[in-house]
């Protein structure tokens, strides 16, 4: 059993301010910028940088993630490279737990668990420092966008290798038409702040 002394607690939200400003989903939708043909022709990249740059808006997003998991405590927050690091660090800080990065192969300086996974155009490898998650740790995984689910699925396998248990995957934006949730739902509950 993991030590629960560092698990997060989230103060209750101030509902009147949240209601006055619209929903978190509306906020996210208003800050997403579509970038056509990036990173390759035919792909529309969903850029969340304007949301990250909006301090009050970013705080609402982080608070919404923490509030969603208020009754489902976790010991660590795992961020998926690279934009997931931004979100994971903020969620970990807000909830008082540690943050752990999942990196591309060769970026971690110490012994690491490794998982390869298929991409549309080849294969990639993700790594997790072998002592970053203790056996029994309850882990919240966060990322910016859930698309096909391949990277998230590989991350969940890394957490399992380390002996941890994912309590959820939280994303800011889910691209439902790519069906990423379908490959994850049997392994880990998915929470998206905005689904398009």
Secondary structure, DSSP 8 states (H G I E B T S, - for coil): ----TT--------HHHHHHT--HHHHHHHH-EEEET-SSTT-EEEE-HHHHH-HHHHHHHHHHHHHHTTTS--SEEEEETTHHHHHHHHHHHHHT-EEEEEEETT--SS-EEEEEEEETTEEEEEEEETTSS-TT-EEEEEEEEESSSHHHHHHHHHHHHTT-EEEEEEEEEE-GGG-TGGGTTTTS-EEEEEE-
